[in-house]
Amino acid sequence: MRKIITVTPTIDTAPYSSGDRVGGPLTVIESGRFSSQVVILENLVISDQSDQKAAMQIFFFDDNPSGATLTNNAAAAFTAADIAKIAGRLAVAGADFVTLPTGMATASYKNLGLIVKPAADGKIYLAMVTTGTPTYAVGALTLKFGFSTSLN
């Protein structure tokens, strides 16, 4: 079974600093989508309507990183317990983005193969931490995740 899940982080128009969280706490899979099945992140498309092309790290957690500071546009801070919950990381480089004729940018990642088991509540948690200094318009980022439940 394959699922495409789109997430639009809540962001603001104030400039971000390197090391800041982009969006508040994010969940990729809502409860019940895959129940307690292991899933594979196969691909990801990032749409950047502000054409900032900011480098970032996307951390995937297999349980709620409840001890972490995950406030939008503030420095990210993770506890040792939360680091143990990291299921994977995707490094997004500014050079991965392509500007479209519309003045917007997109980055696409295929064949990721990141295996994650959702938390007991059926969710996969993630945190995006910029390593750039972008200034986004409200709602300017969209992430489209392609998941599969097949390990074959």
HUDAFEN-V247522 format. One record per helix or strand. SS is the DSSP state (alpha for helix, beta for strand). FROM is the first residue (numbers start at 1). TO is the last residue. If there is no record, write none. Layout:
SS_FROM_TO ; SS_FROM_TO
This chain:
beta_2_7 ; beta_20_21 ; beta_26_27 ; beta_38_48 ; beta_56_61 ; beta_69_69 ; beta_72_72 ; beta_75_75 ; beta_77_77 ; alpha_80_83 ; beta_86_92 ; alpha_94_96 ; beta_98_99 ; beta_105_109 ; beta_114_117 ; beta_125_130 ; beta_141_148
